Structure formats: structure tokens, C-alpha cells
Amino acid sequence: MRVISSQLGEDDSQEEAYEYMDRIYEMNLAPEITEKLIREADRLLKVTEEAMFKGIEQAVAGNRIGDISNAIQTHVEANGYAVCRKYIGHGIGREMHEDPEVPNFGRAGRGPRLCQGMTIAIEPMVNTNSPDNITLKDGWTVVTTDGSLSAHFENTVAITDGAPIILTQPEH
């Protein structure tokens, strides 16, 4: 993955990205390299999902958006990763993306107060190195600027007078 995305630029198309990936796979990467990448990707996914749930734990009436943001950032950075600052969570209502913005970084005790009845999307994007990303010219594909791995998790949460309700995972 690192090799693939480090060779792509903002003007590359998704088709070019897939062609490049195919060339890399044809090189038959050594099993040791493949195993290392898989372990790194697995750890990144685990930490990103954990960070999302740490943010969700803070999605309680009376807390502030910054409490969610700080919980995510603290967990991510404690694990040696970087929070992408370009993409953030948001309110959900009549429109898909509404206020309040829910950054994945910030100071606890800051920002709008969470109130019963609010619905928000909590969605950390975490990179293994730099927090910077670019969007390819297809307008959809996002890659890290330094070629590092990136992960993203998202859930929509309803703020109640008790524990938050994860609307996108009914089993929670």
C-alpha cells in the first residue's frame, strides 16, 4: 500500500491507480513485506475503530463536541498515528451534512454542547504518518500525501439522556 499510494498524485485517475496497483501485485512482493503490511494495516484499523468508539463514549448529553474530538485524537496519537484534519464528522438531520461539525481533533470542554435529540456522524480518518491527504482527479479517491496507510470508520449516533445510541449498528 505504501508503495502504491506514494506514486500517485492529485491528477491521477482511479483507473491509473488500479493499473499501478496491478503492476505492484505482479511483482510478487516478498511474503515478509506482505506480512508486515498486513500487520501494520490490521493495527491501524484496530486503533481507528477504537478511536471511533472512544469518541462515541463521549457523545452524551451535556458534553461538548470537543470531548468527542479530544477522545479520538488522544487515542490515535497515543498509538503513534496522525488524525486527518481535512475530513470530519458532522450533524445528521434533514440533510446529510449539517452542523455541528465534529472534528476528530481538538480540546475537551470546547465547542457546541451536546443535547438530547441531536444526531451526529462520528468518523475518524487516521493515517500512519502525516495527517495530510489529497483527492485524486476522479473527485472521490483520497490518498495520503506521503504514501502512508489510512483508515476510516463511521457511525451515526443519537444523543439521548443516557448512553448514546449507535444508529448504524443496531446490535450495539
C-alpha positions as CSV (number, residue, x, y, z in Angstrom):
1,M,0.0,0.0,0.0
2,R,2.7,2.5,0.9
3,V,4.5,1.9,-2.4
4,I,1.2,2.3,-4.4
5,S,-0.1,5.5,-2.9
6,S,3.3,7.2,-2.8
7,Q,3.5,7.0,-6.6
8,L,0.1,8.6,-7.2
9,G,-0.6,12.3,-7.4
10,E,-3.6,14.6,-7.3
11,D,-4.0,14.4,-11.1
12,D,-4.1,10.6,-11.4
13,S,-7.3,8.9,-12.2
14,Q,-8.8,5.9,-10.3
15,E,-8.2,3.8,-13.4
16,E,-4.5,4.8,-13.3
17,A,-4.4,3.9,-9.6
18,Y,-5.8,0.4,-10.3
19,E,-3.3,-0.1,-13.1
20,Y,-0.4,0.8,-10.9
21,M,-1.7,-1.5,-8.2
22,D,-1.9,-4.3,-10.7
23,R,1.8,-3.8,-11.6
24,I,2.8,-3.8,-8.0
25,Y,0.9,-7.1,-7.3
26,E,2.5,-8.6,-10.4
27,M,5.9,-8.0,-8.8
28,N,5.1,-10.7,-6.3
29,L,6.1,-8.9,-3.2
30,A,8.1,-10.9,-0.8
31,P,6.0,-12.7,1.9
32,E,7.8,-10.8,4.7
33,I,6.9,-7.4,3.2
34,T,3.3,-8.6,2.6
35,E,3.0,-9.9,6.2
36,K,4.5,-6.6,7.6
37,L,2.0,-4.5,5.6
38,I,-0.9,-6.7,6.7
39,R,0.1,-6.4,10.4
40,E,0.5,-2.6,10.0
41,A,-2.9,-2.3,8.3
42,D,-4.6,-4.5,10.9
43,R,-3.2,-2.4,13.8
44,L,-4.2,0.8,12.0
45,L,-7.8,-0.5,11.5
46,K,-8.0,-1.6,15.2
47,V,-6.8,1.8,16.5
48,T,-9.1,3.7,14.2
49,E,-12.1,1.7,15.2
50,E,-11.2,2.0,18.9
51,A,-10.8,5.8,18.5
52,M,-14.3,6.0,16.9
53,F,-15.8,4.1,19.9
54,K,-13.9,6.3,22.4
55,G,-15.5,9.3,20.6
56,I,-18.9,7.7,20.8
57,E,-18.5,7.2,24.6
58,Q,-18.2,11.0,24.9
59,A,-21.4,11.5,22.8
60,V,-23.5,12.2,26.0
61,A,-26.0,15.0,26.6
62,G,-24.2,17.8,28.4
63,N,-20.8,17.0,27.0
64,R,-19.3,19.2,24.2
65,I,-18.2,18.3,20.7
66,G,-14.6,18.9,21.8
67,D,-15.0,16.0,24.3
68,I,-15.6,13.7,21.3
69,S,-12.8,15.3,19.3
70,N,-10.2,15.0,22.1
71,A,-11.1,11.4,22.9
72,I,-10.4,10.4,19.3
73,Q,-7.2,12.5,18.9
74,T,-5.8,11.3,22.2
75,H,-6.2,7.6,21.4
76,V,-4.9,8.0,17.9
77,E,-1.8,9.9,18.8
78,A,-1.1,7.7,21.9
79,N,-0.8,4.9,19.3
80,G,1.6,6.8,17.1
81,Y,-0.8,7.7,14.3
82,A,-2.0,11.0,12.9
83,V,-5.6,12.3,12.6
84,C,-6.5,13.6,9.2
85,R,-7.8,17.1,9.7
86,K,-9.3,17.6,6.3
87,Y,-12.3,15.2,6.9
88,I,-14.5,15.5,9.9
89,G,-17.8,14.2,11.3
90,H,-21.0,16.2,11.2
91,G,-24.6,16.6,12.2
92,I,-27.3,14.5,10.6
93,G,-30.8,15.9,10.1
94,R,-32.9,16.8,7.2
95,E,-29.7,17.0,5.2
96,M,-26.8,14.5,5.2
97,H,-24.2,17.0,6.3
98,E,-25.3,19.6,8.9
99,D,-23.9,21.5,11.8
100,P,-22.4,20.9,14.2
101,E,-19.0,19.9,12.7
102,V,-17.4,17.1,14.6
103,P,-13.6,17.2,14.2
104,N,-11.5,14.3,15.1
105,F,-9.1,16.6,17.0
106,G,-9.4,19.3,19.5
107,R,-9.6,20.3,23.1
108,A,-12.0,18.7,25.6
109,G,-14.7,21.1,27.0
110,R,-14.9,23.2,23.8
111,G,-17.4,23.5,21.1
112,P,-21.2,23.2,21.0
113,R,-22.9,21.4,23.9
114,L,-24.5,18.1,23.0
115,C,-28.2,17.9,23.6
116,Q,-30.7,15.1,23.8
117,G,-32.2,14.5,20.3
118,M,-29.1,15.5,18.4
119,T,-27.8,13.1,15.7
120,I,-24.2,13.2,14.6
121,A,-21.8,11.2,12.5
122,I,-18.5,10.4,14.2
123,E,-16.0,9.4,11.6
124,P,-12.3,9.4,12.3
125,M,-9.8,9.2,9.4
126,V,-6.4,8.1,10.7
127,N,-3.1,8.0,8.8
128,T,0.0,6.1,9.8
129,N,2.3,9.1,9.3
130,S,1.4,12.5,8.1
131,P,-2.2,13.9,8.7
132,D,-2.3,15.2,5.1
133,N,-4.4,13.7,2.3
134,I,-5.2,14.7,-1.3
135,T,-8.2,13.8,-3.6
136,L,-7.4,12.3,-7.0
137,K,-8.9,13.9,-10.1
138,D,-11.8,11.5,-10.1
139,G,-13.1,13.6,-7.2
140,W,-13.7,10.7,-5.0
141,T,-10.5,8.7,-4.3
142,V,-8.5,10.1,-1.3
143,V,-4.9,9.1,-0.7
144,T,-2.3,10.2,1.8
145,T,0.3,12.7,0.5
146,D,3.2,10.7,1.9
147,G,2.1,7.3,0.7
148,S,1.3,6.0,4.2
149,L,-1.7,3.8,5.1
150,S,-5.0,5.4,6.1
151,A,-8.2,4.1,7.7
152,H,-11.7,5.5,8.2
153,F,-14.6,4.3,10.4
154,E,-18.0,6.0,10.7
155,N,-21.1,5.6,12.8
156,T,-24.2,7.8,13.3
157,V,-25.1,8.3,16.9
158,A,-28.2,9.7,18.6
159,I,-27.6,11.7,21.7
160,T,-30.0,10.6,24.5
161,D,-30.5,11.4,28.2
162,G,-28.5,8.2,28.8
163,A,-25.9,6.3,26.8
164,P,-25.6,7.2,23.1
165,I,-27.5,5.0,20.6
166,I,-25.4,3.9,17.6
167,L,-28.0,4.0,14.8
168,T,-25.8,2.4,12.1
169,Q,-25.0,-0.6,14.3
170,P,-28.3,-1.8,15.8
171,E,-26.6,-4.6,17.8
172,H,-24.8,-2.0,20.0
